[in-house]
Amino acid sequence: MSAAPSVPRGLRVFTASVLTAPEASRANALHAGAWWLWALGLAVAASRTTNPLLLGLLVGVAGYVVAARRTDAPWARSYGAFVKLGLFVVALRVVFSLLLGSPLPGTHALFTLPEVPLPDWARGIRIGGRVTAEQLVFALYDGAELATLLICVGAANALANPARLLKSLPGALYEVGVAVVVAMTFAPNMVADVARLRTARRLRGRPTGGVRAVLQIGLPVLEGALERSIAVAASMDARGYGRTAQVPAAVRRTTNVLTLGGLLGVCAGSYGLLAAEGAGYGLPLLGAGLLAAVAGLRLGGRRTVRTRYRPDRWGARAWLVAGSGVAVAVLMIRASAYAPEALRPGVVPLEAPELPLWPAVSVLVGLIPAFVAPVPSPLERNT
């Protein structure tokens, strides 16, 4: 009997180092862009189905990864807000369906609302009337799809450090990135200030509810926000923010054409991927748009004369995290071609949704970051 072939020692060491998640540090910090690619892959997968079982599985995958790899920073606490926003979207979609009706023909009547008579020019629109089970289920499916998209975006906000994401942006997008990061971190910091002030008032025996308490808390919160804005402006001025280099006019025009054309291609390609019948042209157009946009941003970066201190590296773990999200999106797009009925269960006639095997396995690929991404250290969890 022949002996089993041995695995080279170097390959064993590399595999163990990649598959064993270490404690996060500055040296092995995961690139923020990898989290966004992973989350966008889950969002694309959610856009290909209205099956509530698959959508719930996507939400569960995103929630598990967030629970396993997020820190306790203010921006990392936004996932719960996105979940609540998703539930609000589902409820709002159902309410609009009940009030404005639905074009779906339904046979299972649940109840009848008082109908408001409308003029002839509003023919085809109704307010109130008969509510059917098919109409209600269709609204739930539609709202759950949009809610899952929001929750996937919330997962990226909870996992990707906005400051590190800003450091990784191309030089041409630095000014826009600063504005986006400030906007993303303002609300979480304000929420943290409110919680801190409420805790301080509670320890001093003062009320934390009522109009008077809100007014007394609001002034310190606004004062703190103003102080942070002044500190940010002073630090940006000290670092030479806004200083640009001179580039030829031909380079500027070429940059504008490539960037604008690339972004239009990305938008059209993204629409093709999200649409039900656009997967054929969406992927090539998205690829061409990305190449043009990257070239334009590369040329536009010549105007920025800044340097990066300890830039985040795109290592093997970042490839695994980003690749898992891309794999989920590709597999779900493929599944929409061979199992469209399973991904979009019928409403007329009304039928119970089933959990398809291979699309469910495809969604579970999104759990890879929970095992390969660096584990936040206790110090990082409290920063």
C-alpha positions in Angstrom: 0.0 0.0 0.0 1.4 3.4 -1.1 1.8 6.1 1.4 -0.3 9.2 1.1 1.5 12.2 -0.5 2.8 14.7 2.1 1.9 18.4 1.9 4.9 20.7 1.6 5.7 22.4 4.9 5.6 25.9 3.4 2.0 25.3 2.1 0.9 24.0 5.5 2.3 27.1 7.2 0.6 29.4 4.7 -2.7 27.7 5.0 -2.6 27.7 8.8 -1.7 31.3 8.9 -4.5 32.3 6.6 -7.3 30.1 8.0 -6.4 30.8 11.7 -7.7 34.3 12.6 -5.2 36.2 14.6 -5.8 39.1 17.0 -6.2 42.4 15.1 -3.4 44.9 15.2 -2.1 47.7 13.1 0.1 45.3 11.2 -2.6 42.9 10.1 -5.7 45.2 10.1 -8.1 44.2 7.4 -8.6 46.6 4.6 -11.8 48.6 4.9 -12.6 48.2 1.2 -12.7 44.4 1.7 -15.7 44.8 4.1 -17.5 47.0 1.6 -17.0 44.5 -1.3 -18.2 41.7 0.9 -21.3 43.6 2.0 -22.1 44.8 -1.6 -21.8 41.2 -2.7 -24.5 40.2 -0.2 -26.6 43.2 -1.3 -26.4 42.1 -4.9 -27.4 38.6 -3.9 -30.4 40.0 -2.0 -31.5 41.9 -5.1 -31.8 38.7 -7.0 -34.4 37.1 -4.8 -37.7 37.8 -2.9 -37.7 34.4 -1.2 -38.1 35.3 2.6 -36.1 32.3 3.6 -33.1 33.3 1.6 -33.4 36.9 2.6 -33.5 35.8 6.2 -30.5 33.7 5.7 -28.6 36.7 4.2 -29.6 38.8 7.2 -28.4 36.0 9.5 -25.1 35.7 7.7 -24.5 39.5 7.9 -25.5 39.7 11.5 -23.3 36.8 12.5 -20.2 38.3 10.9 -21.0 41.7 12.4 -21.4 40.1 15.9 -18.1 38.2 15.5 -15.9 41.0 14.1 -17.1 44.4 15.0 -15.6 46.7 17.7 -17.3 48.9 20.2 -16.5 52.1 18.4 -19.3 54.6 17.9 -19.5 53.9 14.1 -19.6 50.2 14.8 -22.9 50.5 16.7 -24.9 51.5 13.6 -25.9 48.0 12.6 -28.8 47.9 15.0 -30.1 51.2 13.6 -30.0 49.7 10.1 -32.0 46.7 11.3 -34.6 48.9 12.8 -34.7 51.0 9.6 -35.2 47.8 7.6 -38.1 46.8 9.8 -39.6 50.2 9.3 -39.3 49.9 5.6 -41.1 46.6 5.6 -43.9 48.1 7.7 -44.1 51.2 5.5 -44.3 49.0 2.4 -47.2 47.0 3.9 -49.0 50.1 4.9 -48.8 51.7 1.5 -50.0 48.4 -0.1 -53.0 48.4 2.2 -53.9 52.0 1.6 -53.1 52.3 -2.1 -54.0 48.8 -3.2 -52.1 46.6 -5.6 -52.5 45.6 -9.2 -52.2 41.9 -8.3 -55.4 39.9 -8.8 -56.2 38.2 -5.5 -58.9 35.7 -4.5 -58.3 35.4 -0.8 -59.9 38.5 0.6 -58.9 39.4 4.2 -60.9 42.6 4.9 -62.2 45.7 3.2 -61.1 49.3 4.0 -63.3 52.3 3.3 -62.5 53.4 -0.3 -62.1 57.1 -1.1 -63.7 58.1 -4.4 -61.3 59.7 -6.8 -61.9 61.8 -10.0 -61.7 60.4 -13.5 -58.2 61.7 -14.2 -57.0 59.5 -11.3 -58.3 56.3 -12.9 -56.2 53.3 -12.0 -55.4 54.6 -8.6 -57.4 53.8 -5.5 -57.2 54.5 -1.8 -58.7 51.8 0.4 -60.8 49.0 -0.8 -60.5 45.2 -0.7 -57.3 43.8 0.8 -56.2 40.3 -0.2 -53.7 37.9 1.1 -51.8 37.9 -2.2 -51.5 41.6 -2.0 -50.2 41.5 1.6 -47.7 38.7 0.9 -46.3 40.5 -2.2 -45.8 43.7 -0.1 -44.0 41.7 2.6 -41.7 40.1 0.0 -40.9 43.4 -1.7 -40.3 45.2 1.6 -38.1 42.3 2.9 -35.9 42.6 -0.2 -35.3 46.3 0.3 -34.8 45.8 4.1 -32.1 43.2 3.4 -30.3 45.6 1.1 -30.2 48.2 3.9 -29.0 45.7 6.5 -26.2 44.6 4.2 -25.1 48.3 3.9 -25.4 48.6 7.6 -23.1 45.6 8.1 -20.4 47.4 6.0 -20.8 50.6 8.1 -20.4 48.6 11.3 -17.3 46.7 10.2 -15.3 49.1 8.0 -13.5 51.8 9.9 -14.4 55.2 8.2 -11.0 56.7 9.0 -9.1 53.7 7.4 -11.5 53.8 4.5 -10.6 57.4 4.0 -6.9 56.6 4.0 -7.4 54.0 1.3 -9.3 56.3 -1.1 -7.5 57.5 -4.3 -6.1 61.0 -4.1 -8.7 62.3 -6.5 -11.5 61.4 -4.1 -9.8 62.6 -0.9 -11.9 65.8 -0.5 -15.2 64.0 -1.2 -14.1 61.2 1.2 -13.5 63.6 4.0 -17.0 65.0 3.7 -18.5 61.5 3.6 -16.6 60.3 6.6 -17.6 63.4 8.6 -21.2 62.8 7.6 -21.0 59.1 8.5 -19.4 59.7 12.0 -21.5 62.7 13.0 -24.7 60.8 13.9 -22.9 58.0 15.9 -20.8 60.5 17.8 -24.0 62.5 18.6 -25.7 59.4 19.8 -22.7 58.6 22.0 -22.8 62.1 23.5 -26.5 61.8 24.3 -25.9 58.5 26.0 -23.0 59.9 28.0 -25.0 62.9 29.1 -28.0 60.8 30.1 -25.8 58.6 32.2 -24.3 61.5 33.9 -27.7 63.0 34.7 -28.9 59.7 36.0 -25.9 59.4 38.3 -26.6 62.9 39.7 -30.3 62.0 40.4 -31.6 64.3 37.6 -34.5 63.3 35.3 -33.5 62.0 31.8 -36.9 62.2 30.2 -39.3 65.0 29.4 -39.0 68.2 27.3 -36.9 70.0 29.9 -34.3 67.2 30.1 -34.1 67.0 26.3 -33.5 70.8 26.1 -30.8 70.6 28.8 -29.1 67.7 27.1 -29.4 69.2 23.6 -27.2 72.3 24.3 -24.1 70.3 25.5 -24.5 67.9 22.5 -24.5 70.8 20.0 -21.6 72.4 21.8 -19.6 69.2 21.6 -20.4 68.8 17.9 -19.2 72.4 17.3 -16.0 71.8 19.2 -15.3 68.6 17.2 -15.9 70.5 14.0 -13.4 73.2 15.0 -10.8 70.6 16.0 -11.2 68.8 12.7 -10.9 72.0 10.8 -7.7 73.0 12.7 -6.1 69.6 12.2 -6.9 69.6 8.5 -5.4 73.1 8.1 -2.3 72.0 10.0 -1.9 69.1 7.6 -2.2 71.2 4.5 -5.6 70.0 3.5 -6.7 71.3 0.1 -3.2 72.0 -1.3 -3.0 70.7 -4.9 -0.3 70.4 -7.6 -0.4 71.9 -11.0 -1.2 69.5 -13.9 -1.5 70.1 -17.6 -5.0 71.0 -19.0 -5.0 68.0 -21.3 -4.5 65.7 -18.3 -7.4 67.4 -16.5 -9.7 66.9 -19.5 -8.7 63.3 -19.9 -9.3 62.7 -16.2 -12.8 64.2 -16.4 -13.8 62.2 -19.5 -12.5 58.9 -18.1 -14.0 59.4 -14.6 -17.4 60.5 -15.9 -17.6 57.8 -18.5 -16.4 55.2 -16.1 -19.0 56.2 -13.4 -21.8 56.1 -16.0 -20.6 52.6 -17.1 -20.6 51.5 -13.4 -24.1 52.8 -12.9 -25.4 51.2 -16.1 -23.6 47.9 -15.3 -24.9 47.9 -11.7 -28.4 48.4 -12.9 -28.0 45.5 -15.3 -26.8 43.3 -12.4 -29.7 44.3 -10.2 -32.3 44.1 -12.9 -34.0 40.8 -13.5 -32.9 40.4 -17.2 -29.7 42.5 -17.3 -27.1 40.0 -16.2 -25.9 39.5 -19.7 -24.7 43.1 -20.4 -24.4 44.2 -16.8 -21.1 42.4 -15.9 -19.1 43.5 -19.1 -20.4 47.1 -18.8 -19.5 47.2 -15.1 -16.0 45.9 -15.8 -15.4 48.4 -18.5 -16.7 51.2 -16.3 -14.5 50.2 -13.5 -11.4 50.2 -15.6 -12.2 53.7 -17.1 -13.0 55.1 -13.6 -9.8 53.6 -12.1 -7.8 55.2 -14.9 -9.4 58.5 -14.4 -8.9 58.4 -10.6 -5.3 57.5 -11.2 -4.7 60.5 -13.4 -6.7 62.7 -11.0 -4.6 61.7 -8.1 -1.7 63.7 -9.6 -3.3 66.9 -8.2 -3.0 65.6 -4.6 0.3 66.0 -3.0 -0.3 64.1 0.2 1.3 61.0 1.6 -0.1 58.0 3.5 1.2 57.0 6.9 1.1 53.2 7.4 -1.3 52.5 4.5 -3.5 49.4 5.0 -2.3 46.5 2.9 -4.5 44.3 0.8 -3.4 40.9 1.9 -4.7 37.3 1.7 -7.4 37.8 4.3 -8.7 40.8 2.4 -8.9 38.7 -0.7 -10.8 36.0 1.2 -13.3 38.5 2.7 -13.9 40.4 -0.5 -14.0 37.2 -2.6 -16.6 35.6 -0.4 -19.0 38.5 -1.0 -18.3 38.4 -4.7 -18.8 34.7 -4.8 -22.2 35.0 -3.1 -23.3 37.5 -5.7 -22.0 35.5 -8.7 -23.6 32.3 -7.4 -26.9 34.0 -6.8 -26.9 35.5 -10.2 -26.2 32.1 -11.6 -29.0 30.6 -9.5 -31.5 33.1 -10.9 -30.9 31.5 -14.3 -31.4 27.9 -13.4 -33.9 28.2 -10.4 -35.9 31.4 -10.9 -39.1 30.0 -9.4 -37.2 29.2 -6.1 -35.7 32.6 -5.9 -38.9 34.4 -6.5 -41.8 32.4 -5.1 -45.2 32.9 -6.7 -47.9 35.0 -5.1 -50.7 34.2 -7.5 -51.7 31.5 -6.8 -50.5 31.8 -3.3 -47.9 29.2 -2.3 -45.5 28.7 0.6 -41.8 29.5 -0.1 -39.3 26.7 -0.1 -35.6 26.9 0.8 -33.6 25.9 -2.3 -30.5 23.9 -1.4 -27.7 25.3 -3.7 -28.7 29.0 -3.3 -28.8 28.5 0.4 -25.3 27.0 0.3 -24.2 29.9 -1.8 -25.4 32.4 0.8 -23.4 30.5 3.5 -20.2 31.3 1.7 -20.6 34.8 3.1 -19.7 33.4 6.6 -16.0 33.1 5.6 -15.1 36.5 7.1 -16.3 35.4 10.5 -13.5 32.8 10.5 -10.6 34.5 8.6 -10.9 38.2 9.5 -8.7 39.3 12.4 -10.4 39.1 15.8 -10.7 42.6 17.4 -8.5 42.9 20.4 -10.0 44.0 23.8 -8.4 47.4 23.4 -9.8 47.8 19.9 -13.2 46.8 21.0 -13.3 49.7 23.4 -12.0 52.4 20.9 
